[in-house]
Amino acid sequence: MTALGLLNMNSDQEKATSSASTYEQGLLRSIGFMARAGLICVIIGAGLQLFLEGNLEANVALFDLPRGLMNLEPAALVSVGIGCFILGPAIGLVYLLTALVKDREPQAAIFAAGVLVIMALSLIVKLVLSGGAL
Amino acid sequence: MSPIDSLLVFMIALVGGGVGSLAGFGGGVFLVPILSLVLGIPLRAAIAASAISVVVTSLTATRVYLRQGKVNIRLAIVLQLTAALGAAFGGFLVVYAPVALLQIVFGLTLYGVVVALLRRPTSSDYSAENADPFGLETSYNEPATEEEVTYVPRRVGLGMTFSTGIGLLAGMLGMGGGPLNVPVMSMVMGVPLKAAAATSTFMVGMTASIGALVYFAGGLVEAAVTLPAIFGILVGATLGARFSSRAPAKLIRYVLIVVLTILATMMLFEAVG
């Protein structure tokens, strides 16, 4: 193996290492953002709900969220927060998918896309089975 | 649900999160049976609360492991594809299957977790020389020895098959699958134990979120149960991680085995009784 070949392999390895670090940093940012957003919404919403209603009994369904948020219902904010938590891993996957596509790693990108498709289909099938009503 | 009940949920989740963290898995295995059997919370609501708690715990813990560089992101994505299929199907079963079936599956799964605890994975015989068609080779720095640990997971197909089953159980039962993921990765796939735990932590969030998405869309999420569960598990897991170095690991493991066996048996009796 020539020195040039070794040099290329080394620079490939360095590139791979820096790509891996980039993925980790990007994942940290994306899931960190969703976790913080969820926590803020849940704390504010639950605090308001407890203050105004004295309990956490009210729940806002998915399709009622826009109306609930427009009416400034604390339970809607709580639901948004819970939604942020649930979607945190999905947002991390979206970041990974875009990064893998950008880095031209088709095999890993296909797997990431597959997981996202399954997540989306789960929700769509549930909505269809419920007849669109939640 | 009264404020006292919400406080009880918080305390149960706190203990579950702490003990689970000491044992190396999430609090879901405790939370669901105790909430449903002891507090009388509907099983589906307990499962939904547990799943979301697992997602939150995973989001928090994954950030720590990502900083340590222990998460094998590519391996997680590969295994997650089949786990996601299982979890999606499991999530639907929660909404439509009879409660008794869920209780039976949960009870049997808890027995499986007991067996996994009894067998307890030891350090795997990992290798960096395995064939690597999926490009899964990675390394991390082991602080204990200050060495770079490099490995290539093996038997990926078998790992994916196991992941499907684990995902199905996780989706049905509101768990993350951690107690089952780690033995599969370390004993079957030759992943070093710490990397297996870190990668599993990353995976359980994705797995649990698929089920949680279906529960959320199905209106099974009750804030009065879910919010105390989330905060209880978060606080408990944080405290558990903080005190893990001082905790008597063997004693905790034996206590867990006894408690889980009791819960599994209660769950099965509830199903047939």
Boltz contact constraints between the chains, C-beta under 6 A:
constraints:
  - contact:
      token1: [A, 23]
      token2: [B, 73]
      max_distance: 6.0
  - contact:
      token1: [A, 24]
      token2: [B, 66]
      max_distance: 6.0
  - contact:
      token1: [A, 27]
      token2: [B, 66]
      max_distance: 6.0
  - contact:
      token1: [A, 28]
      token2: [B, 63]
      max_distance: 6.0
  - contact:
      token1: [A, 28]
      token2: [B, 66]
      max_distance: 6.0
  - contact:
      token1: [A, 31]
      token2: [B, 59]
      max_distance: 6.0
  - contact:
      token1: [A, 35]
      token2: [B, 59]
      max_distance: 6.0
  - contact:
      token1: [A, 46]
      token2: [B, 227]
      max_distance: 6.0
  - contact:
      token1: [A, 56]
      token2: [B, 223]
      max_distance: 6.0
  - contact:
      token1: [A, 56]
      token2: [B, 224]
      max_distance: 6.0
  - contact:
      token1: [A, 57]
      token2: [B, 224]
      max_distance: 6.0
  - contact:
      token1: [A, 59]
      token2: [B, 223]
      max_distance: 6.0
  - contact:
      token1: [A, 61]
      token2: [B, 219]
      max_distance: 6.0
  - contact:
      token1: [A, 62]
      token2: [B, 217]
      max_distance: 6.0
  - contact:
      token1: [A, 78]
      token2: [B, 223]
      max_distance: 6.0
  - contact:
      token1: [A, 85]
      token2: [B, 55]
      max_distance: 6.0
  - contact:
      token1: [A, 85]
      token2: [B, 56]
      max_distance: 6.0
  - contact:
      token1: [A, 86]
      token2: [B, 209]
      max_distance: 6.0
  - contact:
      token1: [A, 86]
      token2: [B, 212]
      max_distance: 6.0
  - contact:
      token1: [A, 86]
      token2: [B, 213]
      max_distance: 6.0
  - contact:
      token1: [A, 86]
      token2: [B, 216]
      max_distance: 6.0
  - contact:
      token1: [A, 88]
      token2: [B, 59]
      max_distance: 6.0
  - contact:
      token1: [A, 89]
      token2: [B, 205]
      max_distance: 6.0
  - contact:
      token1: [A, 89]
      token2: [B, 206]
      max_distance: 6.0
  - contact:
      token1: [A, 89]
      token2: [B, 209]
      max_distance: 6.0
  - contact:
      token1: [A, 108]
      token2: [B, 74]
      max_distance: 6.0
  - contact:
      token1: [A, 108]
      token2: [B, 77]
      max_distance: 6.0
  - contact:
      token1: [A, 111]
      token2: [B, 77]
      max_distance: 6.0
  - contact:
      token1: [A, 111]
      token2: [B, 78]
      max_distance: 6.0
  - contact:
      token1: [A, 111]
      token2: [B, 81]
      max_distance: 6.0
  - contact:
      token1: [A, 112]
      token2: [B, 77]
      max_distance: 6.0
  - contact:
      token1: [A, 114]
      token2: [B, 81]
      max_distance: 6.0
  - contact:
      token1: [A, 115]
      token2: [B, 80]
      max_distance: 6.0
  - contact:
      token1: [A, 115]
      token2: [B, 81]
      max_distance: 6.0
  - contact:
      token1: [A, 115]
      token2: [B, 84]
      max_distance: 6.0
  - contact:
      token1: [A, 118]
      token2: [B, 84]
      max_distance: 6.0
  - contact:
      token1: [A, 118]
      token2: [B, 88]
      max_distance: 6.0
  - contact:
      token1: [A, 119]
      token2: [B, 210]
      max_distance: 6.0
  - contact:
      token1: [A, 122]
      token2: [B, 88]
      max_distance: 6.0
  - contact:
      token1: [A, 122]
      token2: [B, 210]
      max_distance: 6.0
  - contact:
      token1: [A, 122]
      token2: [B, 213]
      max_distance: 6.0
  - contact:
      token1: [A, 122]
      token2: [B, 214]
      max_distance: 6.0
  - contact:
      token1: [A, 123]
      token2: [B, 213]
      max_distance: 6.0
  - contact:
      token1: [A, 123]
      token2: [B, 217]
      max_distance: 6.0
  - contact:
      token1: [A, 126]
      token2: [B, 214]
      max_distance: 6.0
  - contact:
      token1: [A, 126]
      token2: [B, 217]
      max_distance: 6.0
  - contact:
      token1: [A, 134]
      token2: [B, 219]
      max_distance: 6.0
